[in-house]
């Protein structure tokens, strides 16, 4: 403020003589220097925080809606989206499969090819049915009748398929292989293995149990 007061004292009419200032220029400079109130500068500040918070709030609500909606519909299972399941008709059951065995009614792909074969292990005869899709997705189903007192060790993660005891295993990596084994009524052993082939669809534990519980 002292500098401004001193400047006002210096800015007299004589100051501008011989320096090429026009009358208009002298008037404007003197008016600015001798003004008692400094001009205030205002900026048009648009409020941006409130609209931004509104957008973030709406986005968060939509994300929660999609997540919980997908969970309730069975489309989201933890971090994995469940595979779509196709109805597999009873007429598609291989004729060679024994009547004592149930067969799946839901598959995670449209089945284009079915092959069957038989084998044997220390517990007895094994019937193997392989289902393949157009992207080389594969389901391997193993059926075996066992003695009630047969001591089978289910060494993987324990699960329940309906009321039956079972175990579940899955491999690591993008081409995840999922395997589920369960024993029904102490005398029927089922084993189901899924390989994604050329597709990008992998199956979770929940997906595999859902497929096993579709056996009829």
WOBELVEN-V262745 format. One record per helix or strand of 2 or more residues. SS is the DSSP state (H for helix, E for strand). FROM is the first residue (numbers start at 1). TO is the last residue. If there is no record, write none. Layout:
ss,from,to
SS,FROM,TO
SS,FROM,TO
This chain:
ss,from,to
H,2,10
H,13,16
H,23,33
H,49,73
E,76,77
E,80,81
E,86,87
H,90,92
E,106,107
E,113,121
E,124,132
E,138,145
E,157,161
E,164,170
E,178,184
E,188,195
H,205,212
